[in-house]
Amino acid sequence: MKRRAALLTATALTGLAATLVTAPAAGAHDTAAPPRTGFELSHGARWTTQPEERRLLETVDRASARVHVTRIGTTAQQRPLRLVRIGAERTPNKVLLVCSQHGNEPSGREACLTTIRDLAYAEDRDTRRFLDRTTVLVVPTANPDGRAADTRGNSDGVDINRDHVALKTAEGRALAAVIRDERPDIIYDLHEYGATPPYYDKDLFDLWPRNLNTDPAVHDTARSLSQDHVRPAAGAAGYSTGTYGIWTDPVTGDPVRQTAGDGQERILRNLSGVKHAVGLLIESRVDPLTDREKVDAALNNRRRVDSHLAALNGLIRFSSEQRGTVEAVTARARAAGHADRGPVYLGGADNETPDPSEVLADPPCAYRLTPGQYAEVGDELALHGVRVQKRGDGVLVPLRQSLRALVPLLLDGRAAYHLTEGEAITSCR
């Protein structure tokens, strides 16, 4: 199938012509033409450098009244972690894009930078209306040290996408604070993967939160985002799609085997569901697809970025068209924890049956921490947004709160990635 170039994100929200926006945004102070990324200027021959990213973000921040760029942290090598806010100052709906957690997976970052620029300069009525009701939050480079070194991990060799429970890295802590403070309704995590032909070689794979503690309505809405919106948008642009982590027979399409673990709540895809956001992991294929791509790295790079942009079209259409449904689903999930009912799962996912020892069928009402334990993990609890009650003999962490299922994952000694082992309290009257 002949591929069509992906629509630029701002126009894809509304189905407008797929051309670069040339007029400044409403309220603009800079009449210069919209900036272009280093990737665009080189026609895909190289990735946008960090100085080029900084200049682009500074330019759109000055030029567009709807854009605000803030620093949310600093890496071990003193590089800034930035959050870009696009839209009205306060909206009921928020979408968070997390780009290039793995530093050697740059195509999602390029798609995010393009998205920021296009949304900043879009003048059409439908995009302005969308941004009046939805705030788009973007962390354009979630791992700046890894991006500079072209490594998966950060400068300490830590995989940031395995740090969303322990929060030991500056990068993980910054993202946790954004999720706590902004409470995004959708968290969209952009990555790349290495193909394993013939079973595992689609242009794009995605996967929704499947930790068993995810609210069923959140789970189903995230799956709908994937199957009814992101994949059709990518398919309409000529890109093949599939479910990440599952090898499928290229002839029959039947599952062959599962290759990616779903039980880990410490990855952003799963923790987004535990924190009641409609999450989606999206992976573009790194490997060249054709002989032309094998000899022309720029062609391969453009396909990687364009496939992400095509998928982003589906995400933002979904965010616009399903805004009310998403808000209702996430609000109900956040409120449900206060009822303090039902089991909590310390392991497993919807295609992995947990061991009975991993199921808290009758969870405790709280965990008690000693003063020493709280001194050790109090900052992490606060970054997660877990509510605590200080007592003379330590701290009580009740399960009756929005993040009910997260509490045992952090404080029960049987949980795989617990921060500390709290004392289970069975009576809180």
C-alpha positions in Angstrom: 0.0 0.0 0.0 1.3 3.4 -0.9 1.7 5.6 2.2 0.3 9.1 2.4 2.2 11.6 4.5 0.6 12.0 8.0 -1.5 15.1 8.6 0.2 17.7 10.8 -1.4 17.4 14.1 -3.1 20.8 14.4 -5.0 20.4 11.2 -5.7 16.7 11.9 -7.8 17.7 14.9 -10.3 19.3 12.6 -9.7 17.7 9.2 -8.3 20.9 7.7 -5.8 21.0 4.8 -2.6 19.2 5.7 -0.2 22.2 5.3 2.0 24.0 7.7 0.3 26.8 9.4 1.8 30.1 8.3 -0.1 32.7 10.4 0.7 33.4 14.1 -1.8 32.4 16.7 -4.4 34.7 18.1 -2.9 37.0 20.6 0.5 36.5 19.1 3.4 38.9 19.8 5.8 37.6 17.2 4.9 38.1 13.5 7.7 35.8 12.2 6.8 32.5 10.5 6.4 29.5 12.7 9.7 27.9 13.6 10.7 24.5 12.2 12.4 21.7 14.0 15.9 20.6 13.1 14.4 17.3 11.9 12.2 19.2 9.5 15.0 21.5 8.3 17.2 18.5 7.5 14.3 16.7 5.9 14.7 13.9 8.4 18.5 13.5 8.0 19.1 14.3 11.7 17.2 14.6 14.9 16.4 18.0 16.5 19.2 19.0 18.9 18.5 20.1 22.4 19.5 23.7 21.7 17.1 23.7 18.7 14.4 22.4 20.9 15.0 25.1 23.5 14.9 27.8 20.8 11.7 26.4 19.3 10.0 26.3 22.7 11.1 29.8 23.5 9.8 31.0 20.2 6.3 29.5 20.5 6.1 30.6 24.1 6.7 34.2 23.0 4.6 34.0 19.9 1.4 32.4 21.2 -0.7 33.5 24.1 -2.1 29.9 24.4 1.4 28.4 25.1 3.3 28.4 28.4 6.6 26.6 28.9 7.8 25.8 32.4 10.7 24.0 34.0 9.5 21.0 36.0 12.9 19.5 37.0 16.6 19.2 36.3 18.5 16.0 35.4 21.6 14.7 37.0 23.6 16.4 34.2 21.8 19.7 34.8 19.6 19.6 31.7 16.1 21.1 32.1 13.0 19.0 32.1 10.2 21.1 30.5 6.4 21.0 30.4 4.6 22.8 27.6 1.0 23.8 28.3 -1.2 24.5 25.3 -4.7 25.8 25.6 -6.8 27.9 28.0 -5.5 28.5 31.5 -8.1 26.3 33.0 -10.1 23.6 31.2 -12.0 20.6 32.5 -10.1 18.1 30.3 -6.4 17.5 30.1 -4.3 15.4 27.8 -0.6 14.6 28.6 1.9 13.6 26.0 5.1 12.0 27.4 7.8 11.9 24.7 11.0 9.9 24.5 11.3 8.4 28.0 13.9 6.3 26.3 16.6 8.5 25.0 17.4 6.3 22.0 13.8 6.5 20.7 13.6 10.0 19.2 10.8 9.8 16.7 8.0 10.4 19.3 9.9 13.5 20.5 9.9 14.9 16.9 6.2 14.3 16.6 5.6 16.0 19.9 7.7 19.1 18.9 5.7 19.3 15.7 2.5 19.0 17.6 3.4 21.8 20.0 4.3 24.2 17.1 1.2 23.4 15.1 -1.2 23.8 18.0 0.5 27.1 19.0 0.0 28.6 15.5 -3.3 27.1 14.4 -5.9 29.8 13.6 -8.9 27.8 12.6 -12.1 28.0 14.6 -12.3 24.2 15.4 -8.8 24.0 16.9 -9.3 27.2 18.9 -12.6 25.7 20.2 -10.8 22.4 21.1 -8.1 24.3 23.0 -10.7 26.3 24.9 -12.1 23.1 26.3 -9.0 20.8 26.5 -5.5 21.6 27.8 -2.7 19.7 26.0 0.3 19.1 28.2 3.5 18.0 26.6 6.8 16.8 28.1 8.7 17.0 24.8 11.9 15.3 26.1 11.3 13.2 29.2 14.9 11.9 29.3 17.2 14.8 28.1 20.4 13.1 29.3 19.6 9.9 27.5 18.6 11.8 24.3 21.9 13.6 24.4 23.8 10.3 24.7 21.4 8.3 22.5 20.9 5.8 25.3 17.8 4.1 26.6 18.4 5.0 30.2 19.2 8.3 31.8 22.8 9.4 32.7 22.8 6.9 35.6 21.7 4.1 33.3 18.2 3.9 34.9 15.3 3.1 32.6 12.9 5.9 33.5 9.9 3.8 32.4 10.7 1.4 35.2 10.7 4.2 37.8 7.1 5.3 38.1 6.6 3.6 41.5 10.0 4.1 43.3 10.5 7.6 41.9 14.3 7.5 42.4 15.1 9.5 39.3 14.7 13.2 38.7 12.9 12.4 35.5 10.4 10.0 37.2 9.8 12.5 40.0 9.1 15.3 37.7 6.5 13.3 35.7 4.9 12.1 39.0 4.5 15.7 40.1 2.9 16.7 36.8 0.4 13.8 37.0 -0.4 14.6 40.6 -0.9 18.3 40.1 -2.5 18.3 36.6 -4.6 15.0 37.0 -4.6 14.4 33.2 -7.6 12.5 31.8 -5.4 10.9 29.1 -1.7 10.0 29.3 -0.2 9.1 25.9 3.3 7.7 26.0 5.4 7.7 22.8 8.1 5.1 22.1 9.8 3.0 19.4 10.5 -0.7 19.1 12.7 -3.2 17.2 10.8 -5.5 14.9 10.9 -9.3 15.0 9.7 -10.4 11.5 7.5 -12.0 10.4 5.4 -11.9 13.6 6.1 -8.6 15.1 6.8 -5.9 12.5 3.9 -3.5 12.2 4.4 0.2 11.6 2.8 1.0 14.9 1.9 -1.0 18.0 -0.1 0.3 21.0 -1.3 -1.0 24.3 -3.6 0.3 27.0 -3.3 0.0 30.9 -3.9 -3.6 31.8 -2.9 -3.8 35.4 -5.9 -5.4 37.2 -6.3 -2.4 39.5 -7.4 -0.2 36.6 -11.0 0.8 36.8 -12.9 -1.3 34.2 -14.4 1.8 32.6 -11.0 3.4 32.3 -9.6 0.2 30.8 -12.4 0.0 28.3 -12.1 3.6 27.3 -8.4 3.3 26.8 -8.9 0.2 24.6 -11.5 2.2 22.6 -9.0 5.0 22.2 -6.6 2.5 20.7 -8.9 0.3 18.6 -11.6 2.8 17.5 -9.5 6.0 17.0 -5.7 5.7 17.1 -5.4 2.6 14.9 -8.0 3.7 12.3 -6.3 7.1 12.0 -2.9 5.4 11.4 -4.5 2.9 9.0 -6.1 5.8 7.0 -2.6 7.2 6.6 -1.4 3.9 5.3 0.3 2.5 8.4 -0.2 -1.1 9.7 -1.1 -1.4 13.4 -1.3 -4.1 16.1 -1.2 -4.8 19.9 2.1 -4.3 21.5 3.7 -7.3 23.1 1.7 -9.9 21.2 3.1 -11.8 18.3 0.4 -12.5 15.7 0.6 -14.8 12.8 1.1 -12.7 9.6 -1.3 -14.8 7.6 -4.2 -15.5 10.1 -3.7 -12.6 12.5 -4.1 -15.0 15.4 -2.0 -14.4 18.5 1.2 -16.5 18.7 2.6 -15.5 22.1 2.8 -12.7 24.6 6.2 -11.0 24.7 5.8 -7.9 26.9 5.0 -8.2 30.6 1.8 -6.5 31.7 1.9 -7.0 35.4 4.5 -4.3 36.1 2.7 -1.3 37.6 5.9 0.6 37.6 5.7 1.4 33.8 3.8 4.5 32.9 1.3 2.7 30.8 0.0 0.6 33.7 0.5 3.2 36.4 -1.6 5.7 34.4 -4.5 3.3 34.8 -3.9 2.8 38.5 -4.0 6.6 38.8 -7.3 6.7 36.9 -6.1 8.1 33.6 -7.0 6.8 30.1 -3.5 5.7 29.1 -2.0 4.5 25.9 1.5 3.3 25.0 2.4 3.8 21.3 5.4 2.3 19.6 6.7 3.1 16.1 8.9 0.6 14.2 12.6 1.6 14.2 13.8 -0.9 11.5 13.7 0.0 7.8 10.8 -1.5 6.0 12.0 -1.2 2.4 15.2 -1.3 0.4 14.9 2.4 -0.1 14.7 2.9 3.7 17.7 0.7 4.2 19.9 3.0 2.0 18.2 6.3 3.0 18.2 6.8 6.8 16.2 10.0 6.4 13.4 8.2 4.6 13.2 5.7 7.4 13.3 8.5 10.0 10.5 10.3 8.3 8.3 7.2 8.2 8.9 6.7 12.0 7.9 10.3 12.8 5.0 10.4 10.3 3.5 7.2 11.7 3.5 8.8 15.2 1.8 11.9 13.8 -0.8 9.8 12.1 -1.6 8.1 15.4 -1.7 11.5 17.2 -4.4 12.5 14.8 -6.6 9.8 16.2 -5.7 10.7 19.8 -6.7 14.3 19.4 -9.9 13.6 17.5 -10.8 11.2 20.3 -10.0 13.9 22.9 -12.2 16.3 21.1 -15.2 14.0 20.3 -15.2 11.9 23.4 -14.3 14.6 25.9 -17.4 14.3 28.0 -17.2 10.5 28.2 -13.6 10.6 29.2 -14.2 13.2 31.9 -17.1 11.2 33.4 -15.1 8.0 33.4 -12.0 9.4 35.0 -14.0 11.3 37.6 -15.9 8.2 38.6 -12.7 6.2 38.9 -11.1 8.9 41.1 -14.1 8.9 43.4 -14.5 5.2 43.7 -11.5 4.7 46.0 -13.2 6.6 48.8 -15.8 3.8 49.0 -13.0 1.4 50.0 -14.5 -1.8 48.6 -13.2 -4.7 46.5 -9.9 -6.6 46.1 -6.5 -5.1 45.4 -4.2 -7.0 43.1 -0.5 -7.1 43.9 0.2 -8.8 40.5 -1.3 -9.8 37.2 -3.0 -8.2 34.3 -6.1 -8.9 32.3 -4.3 -11.7 30.3 -2.3 -13.0 33.3 -4.1 -14.7 36.2 -2.6 -13.5 39.5 -1.5 -16.1 42.0 -3.9 -16.2 45.0 -1.1 -14.8 47.2 -1.1 -11.7 45.0 -4.8 -10.9 45.7 -5.8 -8.9 48.7 -9.4 -10.1 48.8 -10.1 -8.3 52.0 -7.6 -5.4 52.0 -6.6 -3.7 55.3 -8.1 -0.3 55.9 -4.7 1.3 56.3 -1.0 0.8 56.6 1.0 2.3 59.5 4.5 3.6 59.0 7.0 4.3 61.7 8.6 7.8 61.8 11.7 6.3 60.3 9.8 4.7 57.4 7.9 7.9 56.7 11.1 9.9 56.7 12.4 7.5 54.1 9.4 7.3 51.8 7.3 10.4 52.6 8.5 12.4 49.6 7.6 9.6 47.2 4.1 9.3 48.8 3.6 13.0 48.4 4.8 12.9 44.8 2.3 10.2 44.0 -0.4 12.2 45.7 -1.1 9.6 48.4 -2.9 11.1 51.4 -1.6 10.3 54.9 -2.7 11.0 58.4 0.1 11.9 60.8 -0.2 10.3 64.3 2.0 10.6 67.4 3.4 7.1 66.8 4.0 7.6 63.1 1.8 7.9 60.0 -1.3 6.2 59.0 -1.9 5.7 55.2 -5.6 4.9 54.7 -7.0 3.0 51.7 -10.1 5.1 51.7 -8.8 7.6 49.2 -8.7 8.2 45.5 -5.5 6.2 45.0 -6.8 3.3 47.1 -5.2 0.5 44.9 -1.8 2.3 44.8 -1.4 2.3 48.6 -0.8 -1.5 48.9 1.4 -1.5 45.8 3.6 1.0 47.6 3.4 -0.3 51.2 2.6 -4.0 51.2 5.7 -6.2 51.6 4.2 -8.7 49.1 4.1 -6.1 46.3 6.9 -6.5 43.8 8.0 -2.9 43.9 6.9 -1.7 47.3 8.7 1.3 48.8 8.7 0.0 52.4 6.7 -2.6 54.3 4.0 -0.9 56.4 2.0 -2.5 59.2 -1.4 -3.6 57.9 -4.2 -2.2 60.0 -7.5 -4.1 59.8 -9.6 -1.8 62.0 -9.6 2.0 61.6 -12.6 2.9 63.7 
